[in-house]
Protein backbone atom coordinates (compact mmCIF):
# COMPACT_ATOMS: atom_id res chain seq x y z
CA UNK A 1 0.00 0.00 0.00
CA UNK A 2 1.35 3.45 -0.95
CA UNK A 3 2.55 5.70 1.86
CA UNK A 4 0.48 8.86 2.25
CA UNK A 5 1.81 12.19 3.51
CA UNK A 6 -0.24 15.10 4.80
CA UNK A 7 -0.04 18.26 2.70
CA UNK A 8 0.62 21.56 4.50
CA UNK A 9 0.72 25.23 3.62
CA UNK A 10 4.09 26.98 3.92
CA UNK A 11 3.18 28.01 7.49
CA UNK A 12 2.39 24.41 8.46
CA UNK A 13 -1.38 24.48 8.33
CA UNK A 14 -2.99 21.23 7.21
CA UNK A 15 -4.74 21.56 3.87
CA UNK A 16 -6.85 18.42 4.24
CA UNK A 17 -5.08 16.90 1.24
CA UNK A 18 -2.62 14.01 1.12
CA UNK A 19 0.24 13.20 -1.21
CA UNK A 20 1.45 9.77 -2.28
CA UNK A 21 5.12 9.20 -1.50
CA UNK A 22 7.15 9.79 -4.65
CA UNK A 23 4.61 12.21 -6.13
CA UNK A 24 5.55 15.28 -4.10
CA UNK A 25 6.83 16.91 -7.28
CA UNK A 26 3.20 17.42 -8.26
CA UNK A 27 2.44 19.61 -5.25
CA UNK A 28 1.43 23.20 -5.91
CA UNK A 29 3.65 26.16 -4.98
CA UNK A 30 1.95 26.59 -1.59
CA UNK A 31 1.79 22.88 -0.78
CA UNK A 32 4.47 21.28 1.38
CA UNK A 33 5.29 17.93 2.95
CA UNK A 34 6.95 17.34 6.31
CA UNK A 35 10.04 15.34 7.19
CA UNK A 36 12.47 14.99 10.06
CA UNK A 37 16.07 14.33 10.98
CA UNK A 38 16.86 12.87 14.40
CA UNK A 39 20.17 13.32 16.21
CA UNK A 40 20.71 10.89 19.09
CA UNK A 41 23.52 11.43 21.60
CA UNK A 42 24.73 9.34 24.52
CA UNK A 43 25.16 11.91 27.35
CA UNK A 44 27.63 9.67 29.19
CA UNK A 45 30.28 9.56 26.47
CA UNK A 46 29.22 12.39 24.13
CA UNK A 47 28.91 10.10 21.11
CA UNK A 48 26.26 10.30 18.38
CA UNK A 49 24.43 7.35 16.89
CA UNK A 50 24.88 7.04 13.14
CA UNK A 51 23.74 4.31 10.78
CA UNK A 52 24.84 2.91 7.43
CA UNK A 53 22.28 2.72 4.65
CA UNK A 54 21.76 -0.69 3.04
CA UNK A 55 23.28 -1.39 -0.38
CA UNK A 56 20.00 -1.45 -2.31
CA UNK A 57 19.05 2.15 -1.44
CA UNK A 58 18.47 4.13 -4.64
CA UNK A 59 20.05 7.24 -3.12
CA UNK A 60 23.39 7.17 -1.25
CA UNK A 61 23.71 3.40 -0.80
CA UNK A 62 26.11 2.37 2.00
CA UNK A 63 26.58 5.97 3.15
CA UNK A 64 26.32 6.92 6.80
CA UNK A 65 23.58 9.13 8.17
CA UNK A 66 21.50 9.98 11.18
CA UNK A 67 17.91 8.76 11.43
CA UNK A 68 15.63 10.58 9.00
CA UNK A 69 12.26 10.08 7.38
CA UNK A 70 8.93 11.54 6.36
CA UNK A 71 5.86 12.29 8.39
CA UNK A 72 3.02 10.03 7.28
CA UNK A 73 -0.61 11.16 7.26
CA UNK A 74 -1.76 11.89 10.79
CA UNK A 75 1.75 12.28 12.21
CA UNK A 76 3.14 15.38 13.83
CA UNK A 77 6.85 15.89 13.25
CA UNK A 78 7.53 14.53 16.75
CA UNK A 79 5.41 11.46 15.98
CA UNK A 80 7.47 10.96 12.85
CA UNK A 81 10.76 11.32 14.73
CA UNK A 82 9.85 8.73 17.36
CA UNK A 83 8.47 6.30 14.77
CA UNK A 84 11.46 6.62 12.43
CA UNK A 85 13.94 5.97 15.25
CA UNK A 86 12.15 2.77 16.20
CA UNK A 87 11.66 1.64 12.60
CA UNK A 88 15.28 2.25 11.59
CA UNK A 89 17.36 1.42 14.68
CA UNK A 90 14.95 -0.22 17.14
CA UNK A 91 15.13 2.35 19.96
CA UNK A 92 12.05 3.62 21.81
CA UNK A 93 12.55 7.25 22.83
CA UNK A 94 10.48 9.35 25.23
CA UNK A 95 8.63 12.25 23.57
CA UNK A 96 9.19 14.58 26.54
CA UNK A 97 12.96 14.39 25.99
CA UNK A 98 12.77 15.84 22.48
CA UNK A 99 14.38 19.14 21.51
CA UNK A 100 14.06 20.78 18.11
CA UNK A 101 17.54 21.88 17.04
CA UNK A 102 16.55 23.39 13.69
CA UNK A 103 13.63 23.96 11.35
CA UNK A 104 13.96 24.59 7.62
CA UNK A 105 11.27 25.56 5.14
CA UNK A 106 12.56 24.99 1.60
CA UNK A 107 11.11 26.35 -1.62
CA UNK A 108 14.07 26.65 -4.02
CA UNK A 109 16.81 25.05 -1.93
CA UNK A 110 20.07 24.07 -3.76
CA UNK A 111 18.92 25.64 -7.02
CA UNK A 112 15.89 23.42 -7.48
CA UNK A 113 12.25 23.76 -6.53
CA UNK A 114 11.45 22.12 -3.21
CA UNK A 115 8.31 21.96 -1.14
CA UNK A 116 9.23 20.63 2.25
CA UNK A 117 9.37 21.55 5.91
CA UNK A 118 11.97 19.79 8.06
CA UNK A 119 12.43 19.60 11.81
CA UNK A 120 15.76 18.39 13.20
CA UNK A 121 15.28 16.74 16.60
CA UNK A 122 17.79 16.04 19.34
CA UNK A 123 17.48 13.27 21.94
CA UNK A 124 19.81 12.00 24.62
CA UNK A 125 19.72 8.31 25.55
CA UNK A 126 21.91 5.50 26.77
CA UNK A 127 19.72 2.88 25.07
CA UNK A 128 21.47 0.72 22.51
CA UNK A 129 20.16 0.25 18.97
CA UNK A 130 18.63 -3.15 18.22
CA UNK A 131 18.32 -3.83 14.50
CA UNK A 132 16.37 -7.02 15.23
CA UNK A 133 13.51 -4.74 16.32
CA UNK A 134 13.80 -2.39 13.35
CA UNK A 135 10.90 -2.80 10.96
CA UNK A 136 12.09 -1.12 7.76
CA UNK A 137 15.43 -2.93 7.29
CA UNK A 138 16.99 0.23 5.87
CA UNK A 139 20.05 0.07 8.11
CA UNK A 140 23.04 -2.21 7.58
CA UNK A 141 24.86 -1.35 10.82
CA UNK A 142 25.16 1.36 13.46
CA UNK A 143 27.99 3.08 15.34
CA UNK A 144 28.38 5.49 18.23
CA UNK A 145 30.98 8.09 17.22
CA UNK A 146 32.27 11.43 18.48
CA UNK A 147 31.73 14.57 16.46
CA UNK A 148 35.40 14.57 15.40
CA UNK A 149 35.12 10.97 14.19
CA UNK A 150 31.98 11.82 12.21
CA UNK A 151 33.65 14.89 10.76
CA UNK A 152 36.53 12.80 9.42
CA UNK A 153 34.07 10.39 7.78
CA UNK A 154 32.12 13.30 6.31
CA UNK A 155 35.26 14.87 4.86
CA UNK A 156 36.14 11.52 3.26
CA UNK A 157 32.75 11.51 1.53
CA UNK A 158 31.39 8.56 3.53
CA UNK A 159 28.29 10.36 4.84
CA UNK A 160 25.09 11.77 3.37
CA UNK A 161 25.38 15.52 2.72
CA UNK A 162 22.81 16.54 5.33
CA UNK A 163 25.09 15.06 8.02
CA UNK A 164 26.99 18.33 7.64
CA UNK A 165 24.34 20.02 9.80
CA UNK A 166 26.12 18.51 12.80
CA UNK A 167 29.00 20.98 12.34
CA UNK A 168 26.77 23.91 13.26
CA UNK A 169 25.06 22.16 16.15
CA UNK A 170 28.42 21.33 17.70
CA UNK A 171 30.51 24.37 16.77
CA UNK A 172 27.93 27.18 16.95
CA UNK A 173 25.20 26.14 19.41
CA UNK A 174 22.43 28.42 20.65
CA UNK A 175 23.99 30.38 23.56
CA UNK A 176 23.09 29.40 27.09
CA UNK A 177 21.28 32.68 27.78
CA UNK A 178 19.16 31.99 24.69
CA UNK A 179 19.26 35.68 23.68
CA UNK A 180 17.17 36.78 26.66
CA UNK A 181 19.04 40.11 26.76
CA UNK A 182 17.80 40.81 23.21
CA UNK A 183 14.25 39.49 23.11
CA UNK A 184 11.79 42.17 24.23
CA UNK A 185 14.05 45.11 23.35
CA UNK A 186 12.60 48.09 21.53
CA UNK A 187 14.86 48.99 18.61
CA UNK A 188 14.84 51.39 15.71
CA UNK A 189 16.60 51.40 12.39
CA UNK A 190 16.47 51.51 8.62
CA UNK A 191 14.95 49.26 5.98
CA UNK A 192 17.44 48.93 3.13
CA UNK A 193 15.64 46.09 1.35
CA UNK A 194 11.91 46.95 1.36
CA UNK A 195 9.29 44.34 0.63
CA UNK A 196 8.66 43.96 -3.07
CA UNK A 197 12.29 44.52 -4.10
CA UNK A 198 15.12 42.26 -5.25
CA UNK A 199 18.64 41.87 -3.88
CA UNK A 200 21.12 44.08 -5.70
CA UNK A 201 23.62 41.24 -6.16
CA UNK A 202 21.47 38.08 -6.15
CA UNK A 203 18.94 39.10 -8.75
CA UNK A 204 16.54 36.21 -8.07
CA UNK A 205 16.30 36.94 -4.32
CA UNK A 206 12.96 38.68 -3.84
CA UNK A 207 12.02 40.28 -0.51
CA UNK A 208 8.39 39.55 0.45
CA UNK A 209 8.94 41.30 3.82
CA UNK A 210 10.82 44.41 4.93
CA UNK A 211 14.45 43.65 5.77
CA UNK A 212 16.85 46.08 7.37
CA UNK A 213 19.15 46.81 10.29
CA UNK A 214 19.23 48.26 13.80
CA UNK A 215 20.86 51.65 14.28
CA UNK A 216 24.02 51.51 16.39
CA UNK A 217 24.11 47.72 16.91
CA UNK A 218 26.81 45.56 15.33
CA UNK A 219 26.02 42.00 14.30
CA UNK A 220 28.22 38.91 14.20
CA UNK A 221 29.57 39.79 10.76
CA UNK A 222 30.86 43.19 11.90
CA UNK A 223 28.08 45.06 10.08
CA UNK A 224 24.81 46.48 11.40
CA UNK A 225 22.51 43.94 13.06
CA UNK A 226 20.03 42.61 10.49
CA UNK A 227 16.30 42.32 11.20
CA UNK A 228 13.17 41.01 9.57
CA UNK A 229 10.34 43.51 10.12
CA UNK A 230 7.14 41.46 10.14
CA UNK A 231 3.58 42.70 10.39
CA UNK A 232 3.84 45.60 7.95
CA UNK A 233 1.88 45.14 4.73
CA UNK A 234 3.63 47.87 2.72
CA UNK A 235 7.26 48.86 2.10
CA UNK A 236 8.75 51.19 4.73
CA UNK A 237 12.03 53.08 5.03
CA UNK A 238 12.45 53.15 8.82
CA UNK A 239 11.09 51.22 11.78
CA UNK A 240 10.52 51.28 15.51
CA UNK A 241 9.79 47.81 16.78
CA UNK A 242 10.04 45.13 19.43
CA UNK A 243 12.28 42.07 19.07
CA UNK A 244 10.02 39.04 19.53
CA UNK A 245 12.51 36.31 18.56
CA UNK A 246 16.04 35.68 17.33
CA UNK A 247 16.77 33.40 14.38
CA UNK A 248 20.02 31.63 15.26
CA UNK A 249 22.01 30.53 12.23
CA UNK A 250 24.22 27.54 12.95
CA UNK A 251 26.25 27.89 9.77
CA UNK A 252 26.87 31.63 9.75
CA UNK A 253 28.33 34.36 11.99
CA UNK A 254 25.08 36.33 11.86
CA UNK A 255 21.83 36.06 13.75
CA UNK A 256 18.64 37.67 12.50
CA UNK A 257 16.30 39.53 14.84
CA UNK A 258 12.55 39.18 14.29
CA UNK A 259 10.90 42.56 14.89
CA UNK A 260 7.29 43.76 14.89
CA UNK A 261 6.22 47.44 14.91
CA UNK A 262 5.53 49.03 18.30
CA UNK A 263 5.63 52.41 20.03
CA UNK A 264 8.49 53.71 22.17
CA UNK A 265 7.07 51.90 25.24
CA UNK A 266 6.98 48.58 23.43
CA UNK A 267 3.22 48.44 22.87
CA UNK A 268 2.50 46.64 19.60
CA UNK A 269 0.37 48.62 17.20
CA UNK A 270 -3.29 47.58 17.20
CA UNK A 271 -3.25 46.91 13.46
CA UNK A 272 -0.37 44.43 13.71
CA UNK A 273 -0.92 40.68 13.81
CA UNK A 274 1.86 39.02 15.80
CA UNK A 275 3.00 35.97 13.78
CA UNK A 276 3.34 32.60 15.44
CA UNK A 277 6.42 30.39 15.12
CA UNK A 278 5.33 28.61 11.95
CA UNK A 279 4.28 31.87 10.31
CA UNK A 280 7.69 33.38 11.05
CA UNK A 281 9.50 30.40 9.54
CA UNK A 282 7.30 30.75 6.47
CA UNK A 283 7.90 34.48 6.08
CA UNK A 284 11.69 34.27 6.36
CA UNK A 285 12.06 31.09 4.28
CA UNK A 286 12.85 33.04 1.10
CA UNK A 287 16.32 33.66 2.54
CA UNK A 288 16.76 31.31 5.52
CA UNK A 289 16.18 28.21 3.38
CA UNK A 290 19.84 28.59 2.42
CA UNK A 291 20.96 28.24 6.05
CA UNK A 292 20.46 25.94 9.02
CA UNK A 293 18.84 27.64 11.97
CA UNK A 294 16.21 27.83 14.68
CA UNK A 295 13.95 30.48 16.17
CA UNK A 296 14.58 31.35 19.80
CA UNK A 297 11.79 33.07 21.76
N, C-alpha and C positions, 0 to 999 in steps of 0.2 A: 504494500500500500504506500502511495506517495506521501512524503512528509509535507505537512502544511505549516506555513509560517503566517503569523498575523501581520497585517499591513498597517503601518503607522503614518501619520503626518510627520513633517520634519521636526515638530515640537512634541513628538511622542504621544500623540493622541490616537487611539485606536480608530480605524476607519470603518470597522465592521467587515472588511474584506480579508481574504486570505490569499496567499501565493504558494504555488507548488514549488518545492525546492528545485532549483535548476532553471526556473523561469523568471527569476527576479529581474532579468534584463528587460522584461515587458512592463515593469512598473512605470507609472507616470512620474513626472518630475517631482511631484509632492507626495510620493508614496515611497516608504522606506521599510526595510526589514531590520530586525534586531539580532545582534550576535554578541558573544562574550569571549573574553580571554580570562584565564584564571591563574594567578600566581600563587603558589603554595610554598611556604617557607617553614622549616623546622626551627623554632625559636631557641632550641638548645644548642644547635651547632651553626646556625646561620646559613644553612644550605637550602637551595631551591630544588623542587622536584621538577625534572624535565623528562620527556618521553620521546622515544624514537618512533616515527611513523612506519607502518608496515610497507613492504616493498611494492604492493599492488596499488598504492595510492596514486591517483592520476596526477596530483600536484605534489611536488616535493617528496617523492618516496625516499624513505630511509633518513630523512632529515630530522633533527631534533627540535622540539617545540615545548611550549607549555600547553596545558589543557585549553582547548578552545572549541567553540561550536555555536550553533544557531539556536535561537529561541523558537520553540515550536508553538503552534496555536494554543493559546491559553496560558502560556508561561510568562512570568515576569523575567527580567534579566537575571535576578537572583535565583529564581527557579531553574533557569537554564544553566547557570553556573554550577549549582549543586548537582543537577542531573548529569551534566557533562563530566564532572569529576568522577562520579560513580561509574558512569558508562565506560569511561576511557581507562581509569586507573584503579577502580574498585575501592575508593575511599569515601566514606560518609562524613560530610562536614556539617557543622552546626550553622544554621543561617545567621544567628545572632553574632557570630564571629566575623562576619563579612565586612570588608571595607572596600569602597570603590576608589581605586587609585586614579583612574582616568576615564573620561568619556569623550568620544569622538563622533561627530556627525559629518559624514562624507557625502559630497555631491559631485565633485570633479577631482577627487584625490588621485594623485600620481599621473595626471594628464588624461585620465579617462573618466567617463561618467560613472558615478557610483550612487547608490541609494541605500546606505546603511547607517545604523546607529550602533556604536559598540561601547560596552562598559567593560573596563578591565578591573577585575576583582582581586583582592588580596586576602589570603587566609593564613593563619599559623596553625600548625598541627604537628604532633609527633607520631601520628598514625602512619603506618607503612602501606604503600600501594600493594594491591593484591589483584594481579591480572586474571586470576581464576574467577574473580567476581565481576570483572569488566564484561559488559554485554555487547559492545560494538566491535571488539577485536580489531581496533584501529592501531593499537600500540604493540610494538615488537618487544620493547624493554624500557625500563625506567632507570634513572639515576638521581641521587641527591648530589648537587654540586654547588660550590661557592660561586659568587658572582664572577670572580676572577677566572675560575675554570670555565664558566659559561662564555665569558668574553673571549677567551682563547679559541674555543670551538666556533664561536660566531665569526671571528676574524679569519678562521680557516675555511669558512663557507659551509660549515656542517649543520647550521641551524636555519630554520625558516626566518625570513626577513623580519617579521614582526617581533621576533625575540629581541631585536634591538631596543625595544621600549624599555627593557630592564636597565639599560645604561642610565636613563633619566631618573627612574625610580630610585636607583642606588646612589647616583652621583649628585642629583639635584632634587632632593626630597622637599615636600612642603615643610616650611619651617615650623618649629615646635610651637611658636606663638600663634601660628595659623593666621597671620596678618591682622590680629585683633587691634593693633595700633593704627591700622588704616581703615578698616571697615567702620562705617558710621561717620567718617570725616566729611565735612562740607568743603568742597574744593571749587575753584574756578579756573577757567582756561580758555583756550582757543580751539576751534574746529578747523583743521587744515585739510580734511578730506570729507566734505559734506556728503550727506546721503544723496544718491543719484549721480555721483561722479565716478570716474575711473582713476586708478593709480597712474601717476605720471610715468613710471618706469615699466610696470607690469600692466600692459594695456588691457588685458582681459580681466583684471581684478576690479570688480564693480562694488561700490560701497552702498549697500541697502540701508545702512544706519550711519549716523554722524560719528566720525572718528577724529579724535584730536589729542590734546595734551594738557597737562596741569601746569599752570604758571608757577615757576620757581621750585619745581620738584624734579629731581634727576632720577631717571630709571636705571635699570641694571645695565643698559647698553651705553650709559654715559650721556644720553640725550634726555629731552624732556619726557616725563612719565606719560605713557600713552593711556588713553581711555576710550571705551565705547560708551557713547551717550545714548541710552535707550529711553524710549517713551515719547520722544519728539516724533512728530509725523511729517515735518518739513525740514529742509536744510537750515542750519543755523551757523553763525560765525563765531559765537562765544557761548559759554555756558557757566551756570552756577548750579552745582548739583551735589548729591550725597552719594558716597561710595557704598554700594550695597553688597558687593562681592569682589573678590580678586580672582582672576583666571591665572593660575600658576602653570607656566610652561615648563615642562621637564627638560625639553631639548633646546632651550634658548636662555639667554641671559635676562630677557625681559619678562615682566609680568604685565598683565593688562587689567586695569581697574574698570569695573562695571559701575557706571554712574547714571543716576536718574535726576531730572531737574527738581530743584527745591528752592526755598528762600534762604536767607542768610542764617536763620535759626534751625535749618534742617527740615522744615516742614515741606513734605512733598506736595507739589501743586495738585489741586483737586482734579485737573483734567488728565493727570498722568496715571496710566495703569502700570502698576509695578509688576514686571514679568517674573514668573516662577523659574525654577532651575531649568526645566526643559525648554522653556521659551527663550531663555538666555543662550543656552547652547545652540538653539536653532538660529538665533539672530546673529551670532558671531561665527557661525560655521563657514561663511564665505571665505574667511581668512584662517581661522583656527583649525580647519580641516587639514592644514599642512603641518600641524604641530601635534605633539602629545601633551595633554594638559587636563586640569581639573578645576572646577569652580570651588572656591572656598568662601563660606558665608560666616 
